[in-house]
Amino acid sequence: MELRKNEFDTILNDIPDLLWIKNKNGVFLECNKRFEEFFGAKKEEIIGKTDFDFVDKELAEFFTEHDKNAMESDVPLSNFEKVVFKNDGHEEYLKTTKTKVLNNSGKIIGVLGIGRDFTAEKKLQEEISFEKQKYKYLLENSSDAIFIVDLGGNLIEYSKLFKKVLGYEDKELLTFKVTDFEAIHEEEVILENINKTSFEPISFESKYKRKDGTLFDVFVSIVRIKVFDEELVYCSMRDISAQKEYENRLVQQKEEFETIFNYSRDAILVIDKKLDIFNFNKEFITIFAFDEKNSFKMNFLDLLVEEYKDKLLNGIKIALEKGFIENQEANCISFDKKLIPINYSISLLPDKQRFLIFIKDTTSLKIVEQQTKLASMGEMIGNIAHQWRQPLSAITTNVSGLSLKVDMEMPISNEEILHCSEEVMKQANYLSTTIDNFRNFIKDEKGTSLVSIKNVIENSISLVQSSLNSSYIKLITKIDEDISIVASKNELSEAFINILNNAKDALKELVENEEDRYIFIEVKRIDRNSLVLRIYDSAGGIDSSIKDRIFEPYFTTKYKSQGTGLGLVMVDKILRERHNFKLDVYNKKFTYNNKEYVGACFEVIITY
C-alpha cells in the first residue's frame, strides 16, 4: 500500500498541470508540485488551509465562487484565468477545469481542480487575432482594391474598395469569378493565366467591367500565396482610367504640337541659353534656305545682322524674367546670303533651360507697308494739291493786282506793296509748312522719341483737313491736356491718318445729309501712367458680319478703284504690334447737338 502511494505521488507531481483537491468548505486536501509553485508554498503548508491564506480577498472569493458552481454542476466547468506564480513572479494563462468529488455513497465531499498552462496557445491566439486584424486593416485601407481568388478563378475574399469600384453588393459577389469582371480575355485564357501565376509577383494592365457595364482601365499585380496548404492568388487592382486619359491627352497634345511644329507657316526653333539651335521645323529650312545635308552646330545669334544682336540678347534676358517677349523685329542673313526681315517672339520653356522662338518672314509684310505708304502718299498728294489751290490763288491775286497797276501806269503806294508782300509771305509759309508735314510723313524714320500726342494729332489733321473740308466733314477735337509719350511720331501720324481717311470714306458713302457728317477726336488721361484716345464718326458703325475682318490684309468694302484694304492693316501693326498699345474697335452711340448718332470708334489705350 505504501508503494502504491509513492507511485501515486510521483505521477501526481510529474503531471505538468496544476492539480488540487478541496473539501466542501474550500480547505485544501491535496495538491501537486506545480500547485506548490503557484502558491509559493510547500504542500505541507497548503493542506489544511484555504485560498484566503494565500491570495487577496477578491481573488479568493473568485476561486470560492467557481468551486461552488462546479460542485452544483453535473458536468465539469472550465474557465480561463490569468495567474501569477509566487515562486518566481511569472505569469501564466491557465485553462482551469473543476469538477465535484463524490464518496462511495455518491455524496459530494469536495472539488477537484486542474489548471492547464494555456499561455502558448493564448499567445498564439493573440498573434493570430493580431495578424487577422492587421490583414483586415491592410485589406480595407489599401489604396488599391484587393481581391483573392482560388486557382479556379473564384472570388474568395475582397476589400470594400474592390466592391465599391465594381459597384456590386456583397450578396452579388458571393458566386463571382474573375471572368465576371475581366473584360479583355476569354475564360480559358484567364484561367490558364491564373494557374501559371508564380510565387513571384507580376504586374500588367487590363480592363475591368463595372456592374453598369462601363469599362475602365486597371493596373493589376498578382502573386500566388499559400494559406493552410491551399494555394490562392492574391490580386491588387488600381483604377488608372484618369491616368490613361491623361496619357492619351499628352500623346494627343504631343501629336498636335508636332503637327504645329512641322507644318507651321512660321519658322520654329528650340534654342538653349547659349542660343545654340538644336531643333527646328521645315519652315525654318524654307525661310533660311538651310540644307539639312550640311547640318552643323548653329547659333541663332549668327543668323542676325550685327546691329540686331544686342537686341536679341536683351530679349533673352526679358524672356528669362517674364517668360516671354513678343513682336521683336530684326534682319537676318539666310544660308544663301539673302537679307530677310523677320518678326520673332521668344517663350521660355517649362524646364527654364530652353527657349521656343517663333519667326515670321515679314518680307511680304514690308511690301504691304510700302504699298500702304504709297497709297497714303497718293491720297495726300491729292490733299496737298487741293490745299495749295487757295494759297496759290491768293498769291496770284495779290501779285497780278500789282502787275495790273504797273501795266496801267497807276500809282502804287508803299502800303500796297507791303500788304502784298505780307500776304505772299503768309501764303508761302503755309505752303512751306504743308511741304514740311508731308516730307516728315514720308520719311522712313521709325525710331522712338518723346513726342506730344497733341502735336501728332494736329500734324495728322493738317494733312487731311482739306480733304475733309471738300467732303463737308466737320472734325471736332477734344484734348484735355497735352501729354508726351515715347513713340514714333511718323508711324503714329500714319496710323491716325489711315483711321481718319477710313472715317471720311464711310461718311461720304453712307451719310447723304452733309450736316450729319462728323469725326470726333478725344484724348483723356485715365490715370498717372495712361491715356485713352478715341477717333469715332457718325457713319452708322461697322456691320457685325465684317467687324472681325477689318484688319485683314486686302479686305475692303470699297470699290477696288477706291480702296486697297491695307490702311487698317497698318493701323493694327503700328499701334498694337510696334507700340504695344491696346486697340479696340466697336460701334459707339452718342449724342451731339441734341441728335443721336452711331459710328465706328477706334479706341487706343496708351501706357506711358
C-alpha positions as CSV (number, residue, x, y, z in Angstrom):
1,M,0.0,0.0,0.0
2,E,3.0,2.3,0.8
3,L,4.5,1.6,-2.6
4,R,1.3,2.5,-4.3
5,K,1.0,5.8,-2.5
6,N,4.6,6.7,-3.6
7,E,3.8,5.8,-7.2
8,F,0.7,8.0,-7.0
9,D,2.7,10.9,-5.6
10,T,5.3,10.5,-8.3
11,I,2.6,10.5,-11.0
12,L,0.8,13.5,-9.3
13,N,4.0,15.6,-9.2
14,D,5.1,14.7,-12.8
15,I,1.8,16.0,-14.3
16,P,2.6,19.4,-16.0
17,D,-0.8,20.7,-15.0
18,L,-1.7,22.3,-11.6
19,L,-3.8,19.8,-9.6
20,W,-5.5,20.3,-6.3
21,I,-8.4,18.9,-4.2
22,K,-10.5,20.9,-1.7
23,N,-13.3,19.9,0.6
24,K,-16.7,21.4,0.6
25,N,-15.5,24.2,2.8
26,G,-12.6,25.2,0.5
27,V,-9.9,23.6,2.6
28,F,-7.1,22.1,0.6
29,L,-6.8,18.3,0.9
30,E,-4.2,17.6,-1.8
31,C,-2.0,19.3,-4.4
32,N,0.9,18.6,-6.6
33,K,4.3,20.3,-7.1
34,R,3.1,22.7,-9.9
35,F,0.4,23.9,-7.5
36,E,3.1,24.5,-4.8
37,E,4.9,26.7,-7.3
38,F,1.7,28.7,-7.9
39,F,1.1,29.5,-4.2
40,G,4.9,29.6,-3.4
41,A,4.5,27.2,-0.5
42,K,5.2,23.6,0.3
43,K,2.4,21.0,0.2
44,E,2.5,20.7,4.0
45,E,1.9,24.4,4.3
46,I,-1.0,24.3,1.9
47,I,-3.0,21.3,3.1
48,G,-5.5,22.3,5.8
49,K,-5.7,26.0,4.6
50,T,-7.9,27.9,2.1
51,D,-7.4,30.3,-0.8
52,F,-7.8,33.2,1.7
53,D,-4.5,32.2,3.3
54,F,-2.5,32.8,0.0
55,V,-4.2,35.3,-2.2
56,D,-6.1,38.5,-1.7
57,K,-9.7,38.5,-0.7
58,E,-11.1,39.4,-4.1
59,L,-9.3,36.6,-5.9
60,A,-10.1,34.1,-3.1
61,E,-13.8,34.9,-3.4
62,F,-13.5,34.4,-7.1
63,F,-12.0,30.9,-6.6
64,T,-14.6,30.0,-4.0
65,E,-17.5,31.1,-6.3
66,H,-16.1,28.8,-9.1
67,D,-15.7,25.9,-6.6
68,K,-19.3,26.3,-5.6
69,N,-20.6,26.4,-9.2
70,A,-18.5,23.2,-10.0
71,M,-20.0,21.3,-7.1
72,E,-23.5,22.2,-8.1
73,S,-22.9,21.3,-11.8
74,D,-23.5,17.9,-13.3
75,V,-20.6,18.4,-15.7
76,P,-17.1,19.8,-15.3
77,L,-16.8,23.6,-15.6
78,S,-14.0,25.4,-17.3
79,N,-12.8,29.0,-17.4
80,F,-9.6,30.9,-18.4
81,E,-7.6,32.7,-15.7
82,K,-4.5,34.8,-15.8
83,V,-2.4,34.0,-12.7
84,V,0.9,35.0,-11.2
85,F,3.2,32.3,-9.8
86,K,4.6,33.5,-6.5
87,N,7.7,31.3,-6.6
88,D,9.3,33.4,-9.4
89,G,6.6,36.0,-10.3
90,H,6.0,34.8,-13.9
91,E,2.5,34.9,-15.4
92,E,0.6,32.1,-17.0
93,Y,-2.7,31.9,-18.7
94,L,-4.5,28.8,-17.3
95,K,-7.4,26.9,-18.5
96,T,-9.0,25.8,-15.2
97,T,-11.3,22.8,-15.1
98,K,-13.2,22.0,-11.9
99,T,-15.4,19.0,-11.1
100,K,-17.1,17.8,-7.9
101,V,-15.7,14.8,-5.9
102,L,-18.1,12.2,-4.6
103,N,-17.6,9.5,-2.0
104,N,-18.6,5.8,-2.4
105,S,-22.1,6.8,-1.4
106,G,-22.3,9.4,-4.1
107,K,-22.2,12.3,-1.7
108,I,-20.3,15.4,-2.6
109,I,-17.2,15.7,-0.4
110,G,-15.3,18.4,-2.3
111,V,-13.9,19.7,-5.6
112,L,-11.1,18.6,-7.9
113,G,-9.3,21.4,-9.8
114,I,-6.9,21.0,-12.8
115,G,-5.1,24.1,-14.2
116,R,-3.5,23.6,-17.6
117,D,-1.0,26.1,-18.9
118,F,-2.6,27.7,-21.9
119,T,-0.1,30.6,-22.2
120,A,1.5,29.4,-25.5
121,E,-1.9,28.7,-27.1
122,K,-3.2,32.0,-25.8
123,K,-0.2,33.9,-27.2
124,L,-0.7,32.0,-30.5
125,Q,-4.4,33.0,-30.5
126,E,-3.5,36.6,-29.8
127,E,-0.9,36.6,-32.6
128,I,-3.4,35.0,-34.9
129,S,-6.0,37.6,-33.9
130,F,-3.5,40.4,-34.4
131,E,-2.4,39.1,-37.8
132,K,-6.1,38.8,-38.7
133,Q,-6.8,42.4,-37.6
134,K,-3.7,43.6,-39.4
135,Y,-4.7,41.7,-42.5
136,K,-8.2,43.1,-42.3
137,Y,-6.8,46.6,-41.8
138,L,-4.4,46.3,-44.7
139,L,-7.2,44.8,-46.8
140,E,-9.6,47.6,-46.1
141,N,-7.2,50.5,-46.1
142,S,-5.0,49.8,-49.1
143,S,-5.0,52.4,-51.7
144,D,-5.5,49.6,-54.2
145,A,-8.6,47.4,-54.4
146,I,-7.7,43.9,-53.1
147,F,-9.2,40.6,-54.0
148,I,-8.2,36.9,-53.6
149,V,-9.2,34.1,-55.9
150,D,-8.6,30.4,-56.0
151,L,-6.9,28.6,-58.9
152,G,-10.4,28.2,-60.5
153,G,-10.8,31.9,-60.6
154,N,-13.5,32.0,-57.9
155,L,-13.6,35.1,-55.7
156,I,-12.6,34.1,-52.2
157,E,-12.2,37.5,-50.4
158,Y,-12.2,41.2,-51.4
159,S,-11.9,44.6,-49.9
160,K,-14.5,47.3,-49.6
161,L,-12.8,49.3,-52.3
162,F,-13.0,46.4,-54.7
163,K,-16.7,46.2,-54.1
164,K,-17.1,50.0,-54.5
165,V,-15.1,50.2,-57.7
166,L,-17.0,47.5,-59.4
167,G,-20.4,48.7,-58.0
168,Y,-21.7,45.4,-56.6
169,E,-23.2,44.3,-53.3
170,D,-21.8,41.6,-51.0
171,K,-24.5,39.1,-51.9
172,E,-23.9,39.6,-55.6
173,L,-20.2,38.8,-55.2
174,L,-20.7,35.5,-53.4
175,T,-20.6,33.5,-56.6
176,F,-18.3,35.8,-58.6
177,K,-15.4,34.7,-60.8
178,V,-12.7,36.7,-62.4
179,T,-14.4,36.2,-65.7
180,D,-17.4,38.2,-64.5
181,F,-15.4,41.4,-64.4
182,E,-12.3,40.9,-66.6
183,A,-13.2,42.5,-69.9
184,I,-10.4,41.6,-72.3
185,H,-9.7,37.9,-72.3
186,E,-11.8,34.8,-72.8
187,E,-12.5,32.5,-69.8
188,E,-10.0,29.8,-70.9
189,V,-7.2,32.3,-71.2
190,I,-7.9,33.9,-67.8
191,L,-7.9,30.5,-66.0
192,E,-4.7,29.5,-67.8
193,N,-3.0,32.7,-66.7
194,I,-4.2,32.2,-63.1
195,N,-2.8,28.7,-63.0
196,K,0.5,30.0,-64.4
197,T,0.9,32.6,-61.7
198,S,4.1,32.0,-59.6
199,F,5.1,33.0,-56.1
200,E,6.9,36.0,-57.6
201,P,4.6,38.9,-58.2
202,I,3.8,40.1,-61.7
203,S,2.0,43.3,-62.9
204,F,0.1,44.1,-66.0
205,E,-2.6,46.4,-67.4
206,S,-6.1,45.3,-68.3
207,K,-9.7,46.4,-68.5
208,Y,-12.5,45.6,-66.0
209,K,-16.2,45.9,-66.3
210,R,-18.4,47.5,-63.7
211,K,-21.9,46.4,-62.8
212,D,-23.4,49.2,-65.0
213,G,-21.5,47.8,-68.0
214,T,-18.9,50.6,-68.3
215,L,-15.3,49.6,-68.9
216,F,-12.3,51.1,-67.1
217,D,-8.5,50.7,-67.3
218,V,-6.8,48.9,-64.4
219,F,-3.2,48.2,-63.3
220,V,-3.2,44.7,-61.7
221,S,-0.5,43.0,-59.5
222,I,-0.9,39.3,-58.7
223,V,1.1,36.7,-56.8
224,R,0.5,33.1,-55.7
225,I,0.2,32.6,-52.0
226,K,-0.3,29.6,-49.7
227,V,-2.9,29.6,-46.9
228,F,-3.3,26.5,-44.8
229,D,-2.0,24.3,-47.6
230,E,-4.3,25.9,-50.1
231,E,-2.8,27.8,-53.0
232,L,-4.6,31.0,-53.8
233,V,-3.9,34.1,-55.9
234,Y,-3.6,37.5,-54.2
235,C,-4.5,40.4,-56.5
236,S,-4.3,44.2,-56.1
237,M,-6.1,46.4,-58.6
238,R,-5.8,50.1,-59.3
239,D,-8.2,52.2,-61.4
240,I,-5.9,54.0,-63.9
241,S,-8.6,55.5,-66.1
242,A,-7.7,59.0,-65.2
243,Q,-4.0,58.3,-65.7
244,K,-4.7,56.7,-69.1
245,E,-6.9,59.6,-70.2
246,Y,-4.1,62.0,-69.1
247,E,-1.5,59.9,-71.0
248,N,-3.7,59.9,-74.1
249,R,-4.2,63.6,-73.8
250,L,-0.4,64.1,-73.5
251,V,0.1,61.9,-76.6
252,Q,-2.6,63.9,-78.5
253,Q,-1.0,67.2,-77.4
254,K,2.4,65.9,-78.4
255,E,1.0,65.0,-81.8
256,E,-0.7,68.4,-82.1
257,F,2.5,70.2,-81.1
258,E,4.5,68.1,-83.6
259,T,1.9,68.9,-86.3
260,I,2.1,72.6,-85.5
261,F,5.9,72.4,-85.2
262,N,6.4,70.7,-88.5
263,Y,3.7,72.4,-90.6
264,S,3.6,75.9,-89.2
265,R,3.8,78.7,-91.7
266,D,6.3,80.3,-89.2
267,A,9.8,79.0,-88.6
268,I,10.1,77.5,-85.1
269,L,13.4,77.0,-83.3
270,V,14.3,75.4,-80.0
271,I,17.5,77.0,-78.5
272,D,19.3,76.8,-75.2
273,K,20.7,79.6,-73.0
274,K,23.8,79.8,-75.2
275,L,21.4,80.4,-78.2
276,D,22.6,77.1,-79.8
277,I,19.9,75.7,-82.1
278,F,19.2,72.0,-81.5
279,N,15.8,71.7,-83.2
280,F,13.9,73.4,-86.0
281,N,10.9,72.8,-88.2
282,K,10.5,72.6,-92.0
283,E,9.6,76.3,-92.4
284,F,13.0,77.2,-90.9
285,I,14.6,75.2,-93.7
286,T,12.4,77.0,-96.3
287,I,12.9,80.6,-95.0
288,F,16.6,80.4,-94.3
289,A,17.4,78.1,-97.3
290,F,19.1,75.6,-95.0
291,D,20.4,72.4,-96.4
292,E,20.0,69.6,-93.9
293,K,22.7,67.6,-95.7
294,N,25.2,70.2,-94.5
295,S,23.9,70.1,-90.9
296,F,26.2,71.6,-88.3
297,K,26.1,73.2,-84.9
298,M,24.3,76.5,-85.4
299,N,23.8,79.5,-83.1
300,F,20.8,81.8,-83.6
301,L,22.9,84.9,-83.0
302,D,25.0,84.0,-86.1
303,L,21.9,84.4,-88.3
304,L,21.2,88.0,-87.3
305,V,22.6,91.1,-88.8
306,E,25.1,92.7,-86.4
307,E,23.0,95.7,-85.4
308,Y,20.2,93.4,-84.1
309,K,22.3,91.0,-81.9
310,D,22.3,93.1,-78.8
311,K,18.5,93.5,-79.0
312,L,18.2,89.7,-79.2
313,L,20.4,89.2,-76.1
314,N,18.3,91.7,-74.2
315,G,15.2,89.9,-75.4
316,I,16.5,86.6,-74.0
317,K,17.0,88.3,-70.6
318,I,13.5,89.6,-70.6
319,A,12.1,86.2,-71.6
320,L,14.0,84.6,-68.6
321,E,12.4,87.1,-66.2
322,K,8.9,87.4,-67.7
323,G,8.6,84.0,-69.5
324,F,8.2,85.6,-73.0
325,I,8.8,88.5,-75.2
326,E,6.8,89.3,-78.4
327,N,6.9,91.2,-81.7
328,Q,10.6,91.8,-82.0
329,E,11.9,92.9,-85.4
330,A,15.3,92.1,-86.9
331,N,17.1,91.4,-90.2
332,C,18.7,88.0,-90.8
333,I,21.0,86.6,-93.4
334,S,19.9,83.3,-94.9
335,F,22.2,80.5,-95.8
336,D,22.1,81.6,-99.4
337,K,23.2,85.1,-98.3
338,K,19.9,86.9,-98.7
339,L,18.6,89.6,-96.4
340,I,15.4,88.5,-94.6
341,P,13.4,90.9,-92.4
342,I,11.7,88.9,-89.6
343,N,9.4,89.3,-86.7
344,Y,10.1,86.9,-83.8
345,S,8.8,86.0,-80.3
346,I,10.6,84.2,-77.6
347,S,9.0,81.9,-75.0
348,L,10.8,80.3,-72.1
349,L,10.1,76.5,-71.9
350,P,9.0,74.9,-68.6
351,D,12.4,73.5,-67.9
352,K,13.8,77.1,-67.7
353,Q,16.8,75.9,-69.8
354,R,15.4,76.3,-73.3
355,F,13.5,78.8,-75.4
356,L,11.0,78.4,-78.2
357,I,11.4,81.0,-80.9
358,F,8.6,81.7,-83.5
359,I,9.9,83.5,-86.6
360,K,7.8,85.1,-89.2
361,D,9.3,86.2,-92.6
362,T,8.0,89.7,-92.9
363,T,9.2,90.3,-96.5
364,S,5.7,90.3,-97.9
365,L,4.5,92.5,-95.0
366,K,7.2,95.0,-95.9
367,I,5.8,95.1,-99.4
368,V,2.3,95.7,-97.9
369,E,3.7,98.5,-95.8
370,Q,5.3,100.1,-98.9
371,Q,2.0,99.7,-100.8
372,T,0.1,101.3,-97.9
373,K,2.6,104.1,-97.7
374,L,2.4,104.7,-101.4
375,A,-1.4,104.7,-101.3
376,S,-1.4,107.1,-98.4
377,M,1.1,109.3,-100.2
378,G,-1.0,109.3,-103.4
379,E,-4.1,110.4,-101.4
380,M,-2.1,113.1,-99.6
381,I,-0.6,114.5,-102.7
382,G,-4.2,115.0,-103.8
383,N,-5.0,116.6,-100.5
384,I,-1.9,118.9,-100.8
385,A,-2.9,119.9,-104.3
386,H,-6.3,120.8,-103.0
387,Q,-4.9,122.7,-100.1
388,W,-2.5,124.6,-102.3
389,R,-5.2,126.0,-104.6
390,Q,-6.4,128.6,-102.2
391,P,-3.0,130.0,-101.1
392,L,-1.7,129.9,-104.7
393,S,-4.9,131.8,-105.7
394,A,-4.2,134.4,-103.0
395,I,-0.6,134.8,-104.1
396,T,-1.6,135.1,-107.8
397,T,-4.4,137.6,-107.0
398,N,-2.0,139.9,-105.0
399,V,0.8,139.8,-107.4
400,S,-1.4,140.2,-110.5
401,G,-3.1,143.2,-108.9
402,L,0.3,145.0,-108.6
403,S,1.2,143.9,-112.1
404,L,-2.0,145.3,-113.5
405,K,-1.4,148.7,-111.8
406,V,2.1,148.8,-113.2
407,D,0.8,148.0,-116.7
408,M,-1.8,150.7,-116.4
409,E,0.8,153.1,-115.0
410,M,-1.3,153.6,-111.9
411,P,0.4,154.8,-108.7
412,I,1.4,152.1,-106.2
413,S,1.7,153.1,-102.5
414,N,4.2,151.6,-100.1
415,E,1.3,150.3,-98.1
416,E,0.0,148.3,-101.0
417,I,3.5,146.9,-101.7
418,L,3.9,146.0,-98.0
419,H,0.4,144.4,-97.8
420,C,1.0,142.4,-101.0
421,S,4.4,141.2,-99.6
422,E,3.0,140.1,-96.3
423,E,0.1,138.3,-97.9
424,V,2.5,136.5,-100.3
425,M,4.8,135.5,-97.4
426,K,1.9,134.3,-95.3
427,Q,0.7,132.0,-98.0
428,A,4.2,130.9,-98.9
429,N,4.8,130.0,-95.3
430,Y,1.6,128.0,-95.3
431,L,2.8,126.1,-98.4
432,S,6.2,125.5,-96.8
433,T,4.6,124.1,-93.6
434,T,2.4,121.8,-95.7
435,I,5.5,120.6,-97.6
436,D,7.4,120.0,-94.3
437,N,4.5,118.0,-92.8
438,F,4.3,115.9,-96.0
439,R,8.1,115.4,-96.0
440,N,8.1,114.3,-92.4
441,F,5.3,111.9,-93.1
442,I,7.1,110.2,-96.0
443,K,10.4,109.9,-94.0
444,D,11.1,106.2,-93.2
445,E,12.0,107.1,-89.6
446,K,10.7,104.5,-87.1
447,G,12.8,105.4,-84.1
448,T,11.0,106.4,-80.9
449,S,11.3,109.6,-79.0
450,L,9.3,111.8,-76.6
451,V,6.5,113.3,-78.7
452,S,3.5,115.4,-77.9
453,I,0.3,113.4,-78.6
454,K,-1.5,116.7,-79.3
455,N,1.2,117.7,-81.8
456,V,1.0,114.3,-83.6
457,I,-2.8,114.7,-83.9
458,E,-2.6,118.3,-85.2
459,N,0.0,117.3,-87.8
460,S,-2.1,114.4,-88.9
461,I,-5.2,116.6,-89.2
462,S,-3.2,119.2,-91.3
463,L,-2.5,116.6,-93.9
464,V,-6.2,115.6,-94.3
465,Q,-8.1,118.8,-93.4
466,S,-8.5,120.0,-96.9
467,S,-9.9,116.6,-98.0
468,L,-12.3,116.6,-95.1
469,N,-13.5,120.1,-95.9
470,S,-14.1,119.3,-99.5
471,S,-16.3,116.3,-98.3
472,Y,-18.2,118.6,-96.0
473,I,-17.0,116.7,-92.9
474,K,-16.7,118.6,-89.6
475,L,-13.8,117.5,-87.4
476,I,-14.2,118.1,-83.7
477,T,-11.3,117.6,-81.3
478,K,-11.3,117.5,-77.5
479,I,-7.8,117.1,-76.0
480,D,-7.9,117.5,-72.2
481,E,-4.2,118.2,-71.8
482,D,-1.0,118.0,-73.8
483,I,0.6,114.7,-72.8
484,S,4.0,113.5,-74.1
485,I,4.6,109.8,-74.8
486,V,7.5,107.7,-76.1
487,A,6.6,106.7,-79.7
488,S,7.4,107.0,-83.3
489,K,5.9,110.3,-84.5
490,N,5.8,109.3,-88.2
491,E,4.2,105.9,-87.5
492,L,1.5,107.4,-85.2
493,S,0.7,110.0,-87.8
494,E,0.4,107.3,-90.4
495,A,-2.0,105.3,-88.2
496,F,-4.2,108.3,-87.3
497,I,-4.4,109.5,-91.0
498,N,-5.5,106.0,-92.0
499,I,-8.2,106.0,-89.4
500,L,-9.3,109.5,-90.5
501,N,-9.4,108.5,-94.2
502,N,-11.3,105.4,-93.4
503,A,-13.9,107.5,-91.5
504,K,-14.0,110.1,-94.3
505,D,-14.7,107.5,-97.0
506,A,-17.5,105.9,-94.8
507,L,-19.2,109.3,-94.2
508,K,-19.0,110.2,-97.9
509,E,-20.6,106.9,-98.9
510,L,-23.1,106.3,-96.2
511,V,-24.3,109.8,-94.9
512,E,-26.2,111.7,-97.5
513,N,-27.0,114.7,-95.3
514,E,-23.8,116.7,-95.2
515,E,-24.9,118.3,-92.0
516,D,-24.6,114.9,-90.2
517,R,-21.0,114.2,-91.3
518,Y,-18.8,114.3,-88.1
519,I,-15.5,113.0,-87.0
520,F,-14.5,113.3,-83.3
521,I,-11.1,113.0,-81.7
522,E,-10.9,112.8,-78.0
523,V,-7.8,112.4,-75.7
524,K,-8.3,111.9,-72.0
525,R,-6.0,110.9,-69.2
526,I,-7.0,107.7,-67.4
527,D,-4.5,107.7,-64.6
528,R,-1.0,108.8,-63.9
529,N,0.5,106.5,-66.5
530,S,-2.1,106.0,-69.2
531,L,-4.5,107.8,-71.5
532,V,-7.3,106.9,-73.9
533,L,-7.6,108.2,-77.5
534,R,-10.8,107.8,-79.4
535,I,-11.5,108.6,-83.0
536,Y,-15.1,108.0,-84.0
537,D,-17.5,109.1,-86.7
538,S,-21.3,109.4,-87.4
539,A,-21.3,107.0,-90.3
540,G,-23.6,104.3,-88.7
541,G,-21.0,101.9,-87.4
542,I,-19.4,98.7,-88.7
543,D,-21.6,95.7,-89.8
544,S,-21.1,92.9,-87.2
545,S,-20.5,90.4,-90.1
546,I,-17.3,92.1,-91.1
547,K,-16.1,93.6,-87.8
548,D,-13.6,90.7,-87.2
549,R,-12.2,91.1,-90.7
550,I,-11.3,94.8,-90.9
551,F,-7.7,94.3,-90.0
552,E,-7.2,91.6,-92.6
553,P,-4.8,92.5,-95.5
554,Y,-6.6,93.5,-98.7
555,F,-10.0,93.2,-97.1
556,T,-12.1,96.2,-98.1
557,T,-15.8,97.1,-98.6
558,K,-14.9,99.9,-101.1
559,Y,-14.7,99.5,-104.8
560,K,-11.3,98.2,-105.9
561,S,-10.5,101.5,-107.5
562,Q,-11.1,103.3,-104.2
563,G,-9.7,101.1,-101.6
564,T,-6.6,98.9,-101.1
565,G,-7.6,97.1,-98.0
566,L,-4.2,97.9,-96.4
567,G,-4.9,101.1,-94.4
568,L,-6.3,99.4,-91.3
569,V,-3.7,96.6,-91.5
570,M,-1.0,99.2,-90.9
571,V,-3.1,100.8,-88.1
572,D,-3.2,97.4,-86.3
573,K,0.5,96.8,-86.9
574,I,1.7,100.3,-85.8
575,L,-0.5,100.6,-82.7
576,R,-0.8,97.1,-81.4
577,E,2.3,95.3,-82.6
578,R,5.0,98.0,-82.8
579,H,3.9,100.2,-79.9
580,N,2.1,97.6,-77.7
581,F,-0.9,99.9,-77.4
582,K,-4.3,98.3,-76.7
583,L,-6.5,98.8,-79.7
584,D,-10.3,98.1,-79.7
585,V,-12.9,98.8,-82.4
586,Y,-16.6,99.0,-81.6
587,N,-19.8,100.8,-82.6
588,K,-20.4,103.9,-80.4
589,K,-23.7,105.5,-79.7
590,F,-23.5,109.2,-78.8
591,T,-25.4,112.5,-78.8
592,Y,-24.2,115.7,-80.4
593,N,-26.3,118.9,-80.8
594,N,-29.3,117.1,-79.3
595,K,-29.2,114.4,-82.0
596,E,-28.3,110.7,-81.6
597,Y,-25.6,109.1,-83.8
598,V,-23.9,105.8,-84.2
599,G,-20.4,105.3,-85.6
600,A,-17.3,103.2,-85.6
601,C,-15.0,104.0,-82.7
602,F,-11.3,103.3,-82.7
603,E,-10.2,103.3,-79.1
604,V,-6.5,103.3,-78.2
605,I,-5.2,102.8,-74.6
606,I,-1.7,104.2,-74.4
607,T,0.6,103.5,-71.4
608,Y,3.5,105.8,-70.9
